[in-house]
Each structure stands twice: as C-alpha cells, then as structure tokens.
Amino acid sequence: MARMHSPGRGKSGSTKPLVDKAPEWSNSDPKAVTELILSLAEDGYNTASIGTILRDQHAVPDARLVVGKRIGQILAENDITPQYPEDMMSLMRRALRLINHLESNRKDLHNSRQLELTESKIRRLSRYYQGRGQLDTEWAYKRDQLRLMVE
C-alpha cells in the first residue's frame, strides 16, 4: 500500500538473501519454534513482534525457513487470528492518532489531508478483506466508532 497517494517511484529498502534452509547456528527445531510462536501469540503479540522476538531472543532468523510456513499461517491453523488484520489495525491506530492531534490543532491542514488519505486506505483494505472473507461484509469504517475498534 506504499506510495498510493504520493508520486514516489522506485524500490527502497533491503532485500532478504535467497536461502532455502535455516543456518546451522539457528534454532532449527520446528516443533519448538511452533510452540514458541503459539505461546507468544497467546501473550498478545502480533506477527511482526513475534518474528522480532524469535530473531532477537531465540536465534530464529526466519521462522518460515525452520517451520516451512509463515507465522500468520501457523496462527491461522491454530485458530489464533485477530479480529482485524494487522495492516488494517495499524492504519486504524494511525487514523486515531491523527484524529487526536486534529482535536487540539484544528488548523493543521496537512494532517487533515493525511487523515483523509489514511481513511481511504482503510476503506480500500476493508473491501479487499471483505472479498477474501477475512472481514465481515457488514463492516464499515466509522470515524466515531474508531476508538472502540482500536482499543
């Protein structure tokens, strides 16, 4: 969803090396890694945080190389899925921060425009997830109910 509302072109960021197996120094027991993922998910961590914790504290550079599945797939198989997808929830948190900012800074036109763009991304993502069946077809983004959805 990057560069949807800006003229930027090009490719930024680093790419992961092309490898098909976990390194020798890593924790390469699939059952133990799966149990770690499930326990971290039960503690309330999202998939990105789980990946970071596995990398930094448990010597698992890439869970997909060890287990053969992505973290989100492992959680879905064990019926541990959040109510809203992770990328949509982060956009809703951003919209809530912008709304809080605009309550005290009403003349901030730049951020009011950014709020409109963020809300349009949320609506676009909601249509996508409704089509895939991950979000209820009756769901609609409402600014006044955003605080209840995020908290």
C-alpha positions in Angstrom: 0.0 0.0 0.0 3.0 2.3 0.0 3.1 5.2 -2.5 -0.6 5.0 -3.1 -1.1 8.8 -2.6 2.4 10.1 -3.5 4.4 10.4 -6.7 7.3 8.4 -5.5 8.8 5.7 -7.7 11.5 3.2 -7.3 12.3 0.5 -4.9 13.6 1.2 -1.4 14.7 -1.0 1.4 16.8 -4.0 1.6 16.0 -7.5 0.3 16.4 -10.7 2.2 19.1 -13.1 0.9 17.8 -16.0 -1.2 18.2 -19.0 1.0 16.2 -22.2 1.3 17.2 -23.6 4.7 17.9 -22.2 8.1 21.6 -21.6 9.1 23.4 -24.2 11.2 23.7 -21.8 14.2 20.0 -21.2 14.4 17.4 -22.9 16.5 16.1 -25.3 13.8 13.6 -27.5 15.7 10.2 -26.9 14.0 8.1 -28.2 16.9 9.8 -25.9 19.5 9.6 -22.9 17.2 5.9 -23.6 16.6 5.3 -23.8 20.4 7.2 -20.5 20.9 5.0 -18.8 18.2 1.8 -20.0 19.8 2.9 -19.0 23.3 3.9 -15.5 22.1 0.6 -15.1 20.3 -1.3 -16.1 23.5 0.7 -13.4 25.3 -0.8 -10.8 22.9 2.0 -10.2 20.4 1.2 -9.6 16.7 3.0 -11.5 13.9 5.7 -8.8 13.3 6.5 -8.7 17.0 6.7 -12.5 17.2 9.2 -12.5 14.3 11.3 -9.9 16.0 11.3 -11.7 19.3 12.2 -15.0 17.6 15.1 -13.3 15.8 16.5 -11.4 18.8 15.9 -13.7 21.7 15.6 -17.3 20.3 18.1 -17.4 17.4 15.5 -18.0 14.7 16.3 -15.6 11.8 13.4 -16.7 9.7 10.5 -18.8 11.0 9.5 -19.8 7.5 12.8 -21.5 6.9 12.5 -23.5 10.0 8.8 -24.5 10.1 8.0 -24.2 6.4 5.1 -21.8 7.0 4.7 -18.2 7.8 3.9 -17.1 11.3 0.4 -15.9 10.2 -0.3 -19.4 8.6 0.7 -21.1 11.9 -1.6 -18.9 13.9 -4.4 -19.4 11.4 -4.1 -23.2 11.6 -4.4 -23.0 15.4 -7.4 -20.5 15.2 -5.5 -17.7 16.8 -6.4 -14.8 14.5 -7.1 -11.2 15.5 -10.4 -9.6 14.8 -8.9 -7.2 12.3 -5.9 -7.9 10.0 -2.6 -6.4 11.3 -2.0 -3.9 8.5 -5.5 -2.6 8.8 -5.2 -2.3 12.6 -2.0 -0.2 12.2 -3.8 2.1 9.8 -6.7 2.5 12.2 -4.2 3.3 15.0 -2.6 5.9 12.8 -6.0 7.4 12.0 -6.8 7.6 15.7 -3.5 9.4 16.4 -4.3 11.9 13.6 -7.9 12.5 15.0 -6.5 13.1 18.5 -3.9 15.5 17.0 -6.6 17.4 15.0 -8.8 17.9 18.0 -6.2 20.2 19.5 -4.8 21.5 16.2 -7.8 22.3 14.1 -6.0 24.4 11.5 -3.4 21.7 10.7 -4.4 21.2 7.0 -1.5 18.9 6.2 -2.5 16.4 8.8 -6.2 16.7 8.0 -5.3 15.7 4.4 -3.2 12.8 5.8 -6.2 11.7 7.8 -8.4 11.6 4.6 -5.7 9.5 2.8 -5.4 7.1 5.7 -9.1 6.7 5.9 -9.2 6.0 2.2 -6.6 3.3 2.6 -8.6 1.7 5.4 -11.7 1.6 3.2 -9.8 0.1 0.4 -8.2 -2.5 2.6 -11.6 -3.3 4.1 -13.0 -4.0 0.6 -10.1 -6.3 -0.1 -10.5 -8.2 3.2 -14.3 -8.5 2.8 -13.7 -10.0 -0.7 -11.3 -12.6 0.8 -13.7 -13.4 3.7 -11.4 -12.2 6.5 -13.7 -9.3 7.4 -17.4 -9.3 7.9 -19.3 -8.0 4.8 -21.4 -5.7 7.0 -18.3 -3.9 8.4 -17.8 -0.3 7.6 -15.3 2.3 8.7 -16.8 4.9 11.0 -14.7 7.6 12.5 -16.9 8.0 15.6 -16.6 4.3 16.4 -12.8 4.1 15.7 -11.8 4.3 19.4 -13.9 1.3 20.3 -12.4 -0.8 17.4 -8.8 0.0 18.2 -8.9 -0.4 22.0 
